[in-house]
C-alpha cells in the first residue's frame, strides 16, 4: 500500500487538472474529451484548449504546496522536497507545456 501512495496521489492531481480544464472548456461552450492523461477537442478549438490547460494548471498549483498539505493531512512523517525556481506563470506562455 505504501508503494501505491505516490502514483495514486499524482493520478488524483492529474484527474483534478483534467476536471478543471473541462470546466474551463464548458464555460467557453466548447467540447472536450479526456482519455487517461490526454485531452482532446475539435481542431478549431485547440488554441482555446491549450489556454484552458495552462490556466487550470496554474490556478491549481499557484496557492498551496500540495505535497506539504498532503503530508499534513495524513499525519505523515518526513520532509517535503524544496521547491525549485520555476516561475509558475511561465507555464501560461510555454509553447510546449502540454502536448
N, CA, C and O atoms as CSV, one atom per row, in Angstrom:
chain,resi,resn,atom,element,x,y,z
A,1,UNK,N,N,0.817,-1.174,0.000
A,1,UNK,CA,C,0.000,0.000,0.000
A,1,UNK,C,C,0.875,1.257,0.000
A,1,UNK,O,O,0.550,2.243,-0.663
A,2,UNK,N,N,1.966,1.221,0.732
A,2,UNK,CA,C,2.840,2.393,0.779
A,2,UNK,C,C,3.378,2.739,-0.602
A,2,UNK,O,O,3.503,3.917,-0.938
A,3,UNK,N,N,3.696,1.735,-1.400
A,3,UNK,CA,C,4.230,1.977,-2.728
A,3,UNK,C,C,3.202,2.584,-3.669
A,3,UNK,O,O,3.569,3.197,-4.672
A,4,UNK,N,N,1.933,2.424,-3.364
A,4,UNK,CA,C,0.871,2.930,-4.234
A,4,UNK,C,C,0.510,4.387,-3.938
A,4,UNK,O,O,-0.150,5.028,-4.756
A,5,UNK,N,N,0.921,4.914,-2.810
A,5,UNK,CA,C,0.519,6.262,-2.424
A,5,UNK,C,C,0.989,7.300,-3.442
A,5,UNK,O,O,0.195,8.124,-3.895
A,6,UNK,N,N,2.251,7.269,-3.800
A,6,UNK,CA,C,2.790,8.286,-4.715
A,6,UNK,C,C,2.102,8.276,-6.072
A,6,UNK,O,O,1.620,9.322,-6.506
A,7,UNK,N,N,2.036,7.139,-6.761
A,7,UNK,CA,C,1.377,7.179,-8.066
A,7,UNK,C,C,-0.109,7.516,-7.977
A,7,UNK,O,O,-0.645,8.186,-8.861
A,8,UNK,N,N,-0.773,7.063,-6.929
A,8,UNK,CA,C,-2.191,7.384,-6.780
A,8,UNK,C,C,-2.396,8.870,-6.499
A,8,UNK,O,O,-3.358,9.465,-6.985
A,9,UNK,N,N,-1.512,9.465,-5.731
A,9,UNK,CA,C,-1.585,10.897,-5.452
A,9,UNK,C,C,-1.406,11.694,-6.742
A,9,UNK,O,O,-2.170,12.620,-7.017
A,10,UNK,N,N,-0.399,11.333,-7.526
A,10,UNK,CA,C,-0.151,12.024,-8.799
A,10,UNK,C,C,-1.330,11.825,-9.754
A,10,UNK,O,O,-1.742,12.765,-10.434
A,11,UNK,N,N,-1.863,10.624,-9.805
A,11,UNK,CA,C,-3.011,10.355,-10.671
A,11,UNK,C,C,-4.211,11.210,-10.247
A,11,UNK,O,O,-4.940,11.716,-11.100
A,12,UNK,N,N,-4.418,11.371,-8.951
A,12,UNK,CA,C,-5.515,12.208,-8.459
A,12,UNK,C,C,-5.309,13.668,-8.859
A,12,UNK,O,O,-6.264,14.359,-9.217
A,13,UNK,N,N,-4.064,14.134,-8.798
A,13,UNK,CA,C,-3.785,15.508,-9.232
A,13,UNK,C,C,-4.038,15.663,-10.725
A,13,UNK,O,O,-4.597,16.671,-11.156
A,14,UNK,N,N,-3.634,14.678,-11.517
A,14,UNK,CA,C,-3.890,14.708,-12.960
A,14,UNK,C,C,-5.392,14.750,-13.243
A,14,UNK,O,O,-5.845,15.495,-14.112
A,15,UNK,N,N,-6.150,13.955,-12.512
A,15,UNK,CA,C,-7.603,13.931,-12.696
A,15,UNK,C,C,-8.225,15.273,-12.308
A,15,UNK,O,O,-9.163,15.740,-12.955
A,16,UNK,N,N,-7.706,15.880,-11.266
A,16,UNK,CA,C,-8.205,17.199,-10.863
A,16,UNK,C,C,-7.896,18.237,-11.932
A,16,UNK,O,O,-8.724,19.101,-12.222
A,17,UNK,N,N,-6.717,18.153,-12.510
A,17,UNK,CA,C,-6.340,19.074,-13.580
A,17,UNK,C,C,-7.266,18.898,-14.783
A,17,UNK,O,O,-7.707,19.882,-15.377
A,18,UNK,N,N,-7.558,17.657,-15.142
A,18,UNK,CA,C,-8.481,17.392,-16.241
A,18,UNK,C,C,-9.854,17.986,-15.938
A,18,UNK,O,O,-10.476,18.593,-16.809
A,19,UNK,N,N,-10.322,17.814,-14.717
A,19,UNK,CA,C,-11.628,18.343,-14.335
A,19,UNK,C,C,-11.668,19.867,-14.444
A,19,UNK,O,O,-12.623,20.426,-14.982
A,20,UNK,N,N,-10.642,20.532,-13.938
A,20,UNK,CA,C,-10.602,21.994,-14.021
A,20,UNK,C,C,-10.519,22.472,-15.462
A,20,UNK,O,O,-11.115,23.488,-15.818
A,21,UNK,N,N,-9.783,21.743,-16.291
A,21,UNK,CA,C,-9.694,22.074,-17.711
A,21,UNK,C,C,-11.051,21.902,-18.382
A,21,UNK,O,O,-11.470,22.750,-19.170
A,22,UNK,N,N,-11.734,20.809,-18.071
A,22,UNK,CA,C,-13.064,20.560,-18.640
A,22,UNK,C,C,-14.045,21.663,-18.235
A,22,UNK,O,O,-14.880,22.077,-19.039
A,23,UNK,N,N,-13.947,22.133,-17.009
A,23,UNK,CA,C,-14.821,23.222,-16.561
A,23,UNK,C,C,-14.530,24.510,-17.316
A,23,UNK,O,O,-15.449,25.261,-17.645
A,24,UNK,N,N,-13.240,24.773,-17.595
A,24,UNK,CA,C,-12.880,25.954,-18.389
A,24,UNK,C,C,-13.470,25.852,-19.794
A,24,UNK,O,O,-13.987,26.833,-20.328
A,25,UNK,N,N,-13.393,24.670,-20.385
A,25,UNK,CA,C,-13.953,24.479,-21.727
A,25,UNK,C,C,-15.480,24.591,-21.705
A,25,UNK,O,O,-16.081,25.128,-22.635
A,26,UNK,N,N,-16.089,24.090,-20.658
A,26,UNK,CA,C,-17.541,24.194,-20.533
A,26,UNK,C,C,-17.966,25.661,-20.454
A,26,UNK,O,O,-18.951,26.061,-21.075
A,27,UNK,N,N,-17.216,26.463,-19.685
A,27,UNK,CA,C,-17.522,27.900,-19.599
A,27,UNK,C,C,-17.469,28.556,-20.970
A,27,UNK,O,O,-18.233,29.477,-21.257
A,28,UNK,N,N,-16.554,28.070,-21.822
A,28,UNK,CA,C,-16.412,28.622,-23.168
A,28,UNK,C,C,-17.429,28.014,-24.139
A,28,UNK,O,O,-17.506,28.424,-25.298
A,29,UNK,N,N,-18.202,27.042,-23.666
A,29,UNK,CA,C,-19.200,26.397,-24.512
A,29,UNK,C,C,-18.594,25.458,-25.541
A,29,UNK,O,O,-19.164,25.248,-26.612
A,30,UNK,N,N,-17.436,24.891,-25.215
A,30,UNK,CA,C,-16.721,24.040,-26.167
A,30,UNK,C,C,-16.623,22.607,-25.656
A,30,UNK,O,O,-16.735,22.347,-24.459
A,31,UNK,N,N,-16.411,21.691,-26.586
A,31,UNK,CA,C,-16.308,20.262,-26.266
A,31,UNK,C,C,-14.893,19.895,-25.860
A,31,UNK,O,O,-13.918,20.500,-26.307
A,32,UNK,N,N,-14.806,18.881,-24.995
A,32,UNK,CA,C,-13.520,18.312,-24.599
A,32,UNK,C,C,-13.719,16.822,-24.392
A,32,UNK,O,O,-14.784,16.375,-23.967
A,33,UNK,N,N,-12.689,16.069,-24.696
A,33,UNK,CA,C,-12.691,14.646,-24.413
A,33,UNK,C,C,-11.405,14.346,-23.657
A,33,UNK,O,O,-10.341,14.865,-23.995
A,34,UNK,N,N,-11.507,13.519,-22.649
A,34,UNK,CA,C,-10.333,13.122,-21.885
A,34,UNK,C,C,-10.170,11.620,-21.931
A,34,UNK,O,O,-11.106,10.878,-21.634
A,35,UNK,N,N,-8.990,11.173,-22.300
A,35,UNK,CA,C,-8.682,9.747,-22.308
A,35,UNK,C,C,-7.393,9.563,-21.532
A,35,UNK,O,O,-6.317,9.937,-21.998
A,36,UNK,N,N,-7.505,8.994,-20.362
A,36,UNK,CA,C,-6.383,8.802,-19.446
A,36,UNK,C,C,-5.686,10.141,-19.211
A,36,UNK,O,O,-6.260,11.013,-18.558
A,37,UNK,N,N,-4.484,10.330,-19.714
A,37,UNK,CA,C,-3.772,11.587,-19.498
A,37,UNK,C,C,-3.802,12.492,-20.725
A,37,UNK,O,O,-2.984,13.404,-20.844
A,38,UNK,N,N,-4.732,12.247,-21.628
A,38,UNK,CA,C,-4.801,13.031,-22.857
A,38,UNK,C,C,-6.051,13.888,-22.871
A,38,UNK,O,O,-7.091,13.508,-22.332
A,39,UNK,N,N,-5.935,15.049,-23.495
A,39,UNK,CA,C,-7.037,15.968,-23.650
A,39,UNK,C,C,-7.288,16.142,-25.136
A,39,UNK,O,O,-6.338,16.166,-25.918
A,40,UNK,N,N,-8.525,16.262,-25.539
A,40,UNK,CA,C,-8.806,16.475,-26.945
A,40,UNK,C,C,-10.011,17.365,-27.148
A,40,UNK,O,O,-10.854,17.514,-26.264
A,41,UNK,N,N,-10.077,17.958,-28.335
A,41,UNK,CA,C,-11.218,18.781,-28.730
A,41,UNK,C,C,-11.220,18.854,-30.248
A,41,UNK,O,O,-10.383,18.238,-30.908
A,42,UNK,N,N,-12.146,19.596,-30.791
A,42,UNK,CA,C,-12.187,19.803,-32.232
A,42,UNK,C,C,-10.984,20.633,-32.660
A,42,UNK,O,O,-10.538,21.501,-31.910
A,43,UNK,N,N,-10.451,20.380,-33.857
A,43,UNK,CA,C,-9.260,21.119,-34.312
A,43,UNK,C,C,-9.417,22.637,-34.241
A,43,UNK,O,O,-8.454,23.345,-33.945
A,44,UNK,N,N,-10.603,23.133,-34.505
A,44,UNK,CA,C,-10.802,24.586,-34.476
A,44,UNK,C,C,-10.770,25.167,-33.062
A,44,UNK,O,O,-10.701,26.386,-32.901
A,45,UNK,N,N,-10.818,24.310,-32.036
A,45,UNK,CA,C,-10.842,24.773,-30.645
A,45,UNK,C,C,-9.553,24.470,-29.883
A,45,UNK,O,O,-9.490,24.663,-28.669
A,46,UNK,N,N,-8.531,23.999,-30.586
A,46,UNK,CA,C,-7.286,23.585,-29.931
A,46,UNK,C,C,-6.615,24.746,-29.200
A,46,UNK,O,O,-6.112,24.554,-28.094
A,47,UNK,N,N,-6.594,25.928,-29.777
A,47,UNK,CA,C,-5.955,27.066,-29.097
A,47,UNK,C,C,-6.648,27.378,-27.774
A,47,UNK,O,O,-5.990,27.688,-26.781
A,48,UNK,N,N,-7.966,27.295,-27.763
A,48,UNK,CA,C,-8.712,27.528,-26.524
A,48,UNK,C,C,-8.415,26.437,-25.507
A,48,UNK,O,O,-8.272,26.713,-24.316
A,49,UNK,N,N,-8.323,25.189,-25.980
A,49,UNK,CA,C,-7.981,24.083,-25.074
A,49,UNK,C,C,-6.597,24.292,-24.476
A,49,UNK,O,O,-6.410,24.096,-23.275
A,50,UNK,N,N,-5.634,24.682,-25.285
A,50,UNK,CA,C,-4.284,24.919,-24.769
A,50,UNK,C,C,-4.290,25.987,-23.682
A,50,UNK,O,O,-3.605,25.846,-22.669
A,51,UNK,N,N,-5.049,27.040,-23.885
A,51,UNK,CA,C,-5.161,28.091,-22.867
A,51,UNK,C,C,-5.826,27.543,-21.606
A,51,UNK,O,O,-5.383,27.833,-20.495
A,52,UNK,N,N,-6.885,26.754,-21.772
A,52,UNK,CA,C,-7.600,26.182,-20.626
A,52,UNK,C,C,-6.698,25.245,-19.825
A,52,UNK,O,O,-6.734,25.253,-18.595
A,53,UNK,N,N,-5.892,24.440,-20.512
A,53,UNK,CA,C,-4.980,23.510,-19.832
A,53,UNK,C,C,-3.993,24.297,-18.968
A,53,UNK,O,O,-3.772,23.962,-17.804
A,54,UNK,N,N,-3.409,25.333,-19.542
A,54,UNK,CA,C,-2.404,26.129,-18.819
A,54,UNK,C,C,-3.033,26.899,-17.664
A,54,UNK,O,O,-2.485,26.936,-16.562
A,55,UNK,N,N,-4.180,27.509,-17.918
A,55,UNK,CA,C,-4.858,28.294,-16.882
A,55,UNK,C,C,-5.247,27.411,-15.699
A,55,UNK,O,O,-5.034,27.781,-14.545
A,56,UNK,N,N,-5.813,26.251,-15.988
A,56,UNK,CA,C,-6.223,25.338,-14.920
A,56,UNK,C,C,-5.017,24.871,-14.113
A,56,UNK,O,O,-5.091,24.774,-12.888
A,57,UNK,N,N,-3.916,24.582,-14.785
A,57,UNK,CA,C,-2.712,24.122,-14.104
A,57,UNK,C,C,-2.171,25.190,-13.157
A,57,UNK,O,O,-1.850,24.899,-12.004
A,58,UNK,N,N,-2.073,26.409,-13.640
A,58,UNK,CA,C,-1.549,27.500,-12.810
A,58,UNK,C,C,-2.468,27.741,-11.614
A,58,UNK,O,O,-1.992,27.889,-10.489
A,59,UNK,N,N,-3.766,27.781,-11.846
A,59,UNK,CA,C,-4.695,28.010,-10.740
A,59,UNK,C,C,-4.617,26.900,-9.698
A,59,UNK,O,O,-4.753,27.148,-8.500
A,60,UNK,N,N,-4.399,25.690,-10.162
A,60,UNK,CA,C,-4.355,24.547,-9.247
A,60,UNK,C,C,-3.120,24.567,-8.347
A,60,UNK,O,O,-3.191,24.186,-7.178
A,61,UNK,N,N,-1.999,25.007,-8.890
A,61,UNK,CA,C,-0.737,24.890,-8.155
A,61,UNK,C,C,-0.186,26.202,-7.615
A,61,UNK,O,O,0.815,26.182,-6.899
A,62,UNK,N,N,-0.786,27.323,-7.921
A,62,UNK,CA,C,-0.173,28.590,-7.532
A,62,UNK,C,C,-0.269,28.892,-6.033
A,62,UNK,O,O,0.645,29.507,-5.484
A,63,UNK,N,N,-1.312,28.492,-5.375
A,63,UNK,CA,C,-1.523,28.927,-3.996
A,63,UNK,C,C,-0.829,28.046,-2.956
A,63,UNK,O,O,-0.100,28.547,-2.100
A,64,UNK,N,N,-1.050,26.778,-3.031
A,64,UNK,CA,C,-0.621,25.887,-1.951
A,64,UNK,C,C,0.505,24.962,-2.387
A,64,UNK,O,O,0.720,24.725,-3.576
A,65,UNK,N,N,1.206,24.455,-1.404
A,65,UNK,CA,C,2.188,23.412,-1.638
A,65,UNK,C,C,1.455,22.086,-1.437
A,65,UNK,O,O,1.245,21.646,-0.307
A,66,UNK,N,N,1.073,21.462,-2.537
A,66,UNK,CA,C,0.258,20.242,-2.485
A,66,UNK,C,C,0.905,19.145,-1.649
A,66,UNK,O,O,0.220,18.473,-0.877
A,67,UNK,N,N,2.204,18.955,-1.790
A,67,UNK,CA,C,2.876,17.889,-1.039
A,67,UNK,C,C,2.867,18.163,0.461
A,67,UNK,O,O,2.638,17.250,1.254
A,68,UNK,N,N,3.112,19.396,0.851
A,68,UNK,CA,C,3.093,19.739,2.273
A,68,UNK,C,C,1.691,19.555,2.849
A,68,UNK,O,O,1.533,19.033,3.952
A,69,UNK,N,N,0.682,19.980,2.105
A,69,UNK,CA,C,-0.696,19.800,2.569
A,69,UNK,C,C,-1.040,18.329,2.723
A,69,UNK,O,O,-1.662,17.932,3.708
A,70,UNK,N,N,-0.636,17.521,1.751
A,70,UNK,CA,C,-0.922,16.087,1.811
A,70,UNK,C,C,-0.229,15.442,3.012
A,70,UNK,O,O,-0.840,14.664,3.745
A,71,UNK,N,N,1.033,15.766,3.205
A,71,UNK,CA,C,1.784,15.209,4.326
A,71,UNK,C,C,1.112,15.557,5.653
A,71,UNK,O,O,1.018,14.719,6.550
A,72,UNK,N,N,0.652,16.790,5.768
A,72,UNK,CA,C,-0.007,17.237,6.995
A,72,UNK,C,C,-1.329,16.507,7.179
A,72,UNK,O,O,-1.647,16.066,8.284
A,73,UNK,N,N,-2.104,16.376,6.101
A,73,UNK,CA,C,-3.434,15.768,6.193
A,73,UNK,C,C,-3.391,14.288,6.575
A,73,UNK,O,O,-4.326,13.790,7.203
A,74,UNK,N,N,-2.335,13.586,6.211
A,74,UNK,CA,C,-2.258,12.155,6.524
A,74,UNK,C,C,-1.370,11.874,7.730
A,74,UNK,O,O,-1.017,10.726,7.999
A,75,UNK,N,N,-1.014,12.936,8.453
A,75,UNK,CA,C,-0.124,12.789,9.613
A,75,UNK,C,C,1.154,12.061,9.222
A,75,UNK,O,O,1.649,11.208,9.958
A,76,UNK,N,N,1.678,12.411,8.054
A,76,UNK,CA,C,2.875,11.764,7.542
A,76,UNK,C,C,4.129,12.246,8.234
A,76,UNK,O,O,4.134,13.254,8.940
A,77,UNK,N,N,5.174,11.507,8.014
A,77,UNK,CA,C,6.474,11.873,8.557
A,77,UNK,C,C,7.417,12.148,7.391
A,77,UNK,O,O,7.171,11.707,6.268
A,78,UNK,N,N,8.457,12.850,7.651
A,78,UNK,CA,C,9.418,13.153,6.606
A,78,UNK,C,C,9.333,14.620,6.218
A,78,UNK,O,O,8.609,15.407,6.827
A,79,UNK,N,N,10.087,14.959,5.197
A,79,UNK,CA,C,10.126,16.340,4.745
A,79,UNK,C,C,9.733,16.423,3.279
A,79,UNK,O,O,10.012,15.527,2.483
A,80,UNK,N,N,9.093,17.500,2.957
A,80,UNK,CA,C,8.719,17.770,1.567
A,80,UNK,C,C,9.947,18.340,0.859
A,80,UNK,O,O,10.646,19.183,1.422
A,81,UNK,N,N,10.216,17.895,-0.358
A,81,UNK,CA,C,11.364,18.458,-1.087
A,81,UNK,C,C,11.228,19.967,-1.254
A,81,UNK,O,O,10.121,20.499,-1.333
A,82,UNK,N,N,12.370,20.646,-1.305
A,82,UNK,CA,C,12.360,22.093,-1.510
A,82,UNK,C,C,11.794,22.405,-2.882
A,82,UNK,O,O,12.005,21.665,-3.842
A,83,UNK,N,N,11.081,23.498,-2.956
A,83,UNK,CA,C,10.584,23.957,-4.242
A,83,UNK,C,C,11.728,24.527,-5.056
A,83,UNK,O,O,12.658,25.132,-4.522
A,84,UNK,N,N,11.640,24.322,-6.354
A,84,UNK,CA,C,12.638,24.863,-7.262
A,84,UNK,C,C,12.355,26.316,-7.590
A,84,UNK,O,O,11.621,26.994,-6.872
A,85,UNK,N,N,12.936,26.785,-8.669
A,85,UNK,CA,C,12.841,28.199,-9.022
A,85,UNK,C,C,11.877,28.465,-10.176
A,85,UNK,O,O,11.837,29.579,-10.699
A,86,UNK,N,N,11.113,27.474,-10.575
A,86,UNK,CA,C,10.169,27.659,-11.671
A,86,UNK,C,C,9.186,28.777,-11.342
A,86,UNK,O,O,8.563,28.775,-10.280
A,87,UNK,N,N,9.054,29.714,-12.243
A,87,UNK,CA,C,8.005,30.713,-12.133
A,87,UNK,C,C,6.763,30.090,-12.765
A,87,UNK,O,O,6.695,29.950,-13.987
A,88,UNK,N,N,5.800,29.723,-11.960
A,88,UNK,CA,C,4.628,29.005,-12.431
A,88,UNK,C,C,3.894,29.767,-13.531
A,88,UNK,O,O,3.296,29.154,-14.415
A,89,UNK,N,N,3.936,31.069,-13.485
A,89,UNK,CA,C,3.251,31.860,-14.508
A,89,UNK,C,C,3.874,31.697,-15.891
A,89,UNK,O,O,3.230,31.996,-16.897
A,90,UNK,N,N,5.121,31.227,-15.952
A,90,UNK,CA,C,5.753,30.965,-17.249
A,90,UNK,C,C,5.024,29.867,-18.024
A,90,UNK,O,O,5.122,29.789,-19.248
A,91,UNK,N,N,4.303,29.031,-17.303
A,91,UNK,CA,C,3.524,27.970,-17.943
A,91,UNK,C,C,2.518,28.578,-18.928
A,91,UNK,O,O,2.242,27.994,-19.975
A,92,UNK,N,N,1.980,29.733,-18.594
A,92,UNK,CA,C,0.968,30.348,-19.444
A,92,UNK,C,C,1.490,30.676,-20.843
A,92,UNK,O,O,0.720,30.702,-21.803
A,93,UNK,N,N,2.771,30.921,-20.958
A,93,UNK,CA,C,3.370,31.285,-22.242
A,93,UNK,C,C,4.229,30.180,-22.857
A,93,UNK,O,O,4.867,30.389,-23.889
A,94,UNK,N,N,4.244,29.026,-22.235
A,94,UNK,CA,C,5.088,27.934,-22.712
A,94,UNK,C,C,4.464,27.288,-23.946
A,94,UNK,O,O,3.324,26.824,-23.914
A,95,UNK,N,N,5.234,27.266,-25.035
A,95,UNK,CA,C,4.718,26.695,-26.279
A,95,UNK,C,C,4.467,25.201,-26.166
A,95,UNK,O,O,3.496,24.689,-26.725
A,96,UNK,N,N,5.325,24.505,-25.454
A,96,UNK,CA,C,5.227,23.046,-25.384
A,96,UNK,C,C,4.936,22.552,-23.972
A,96,UNK,O,O,5.414,21.489,-23.577
A,97,UNK,N,N,4.167,23.305,-23.219
A,97,UNK,CA,C,3.848,22.889,-21.849
A,97,UNK,C,C,3.160,21.540,-21.820
A,97,UNK,O,O,3.513,20.687,-21.006
A,98,UNK,N,N,2.200,21.332,-22.678
A,98,UNK,CA,C,1.391,20.120,-22.669
A,98,UNK,C,C,1.128,19.739,-24.114
A,98,UNK,O,O,0.480,20.482,-24.851
A,99,UNK,N,N,1.625,18.597,-24.512
A,99,UNK,CA,C,1.446,18.190,-25.916
A,99,UNK,C,C,0.501,17.020,-26.024
A,99,UNK,O,O,0.232,16.544,-27.127
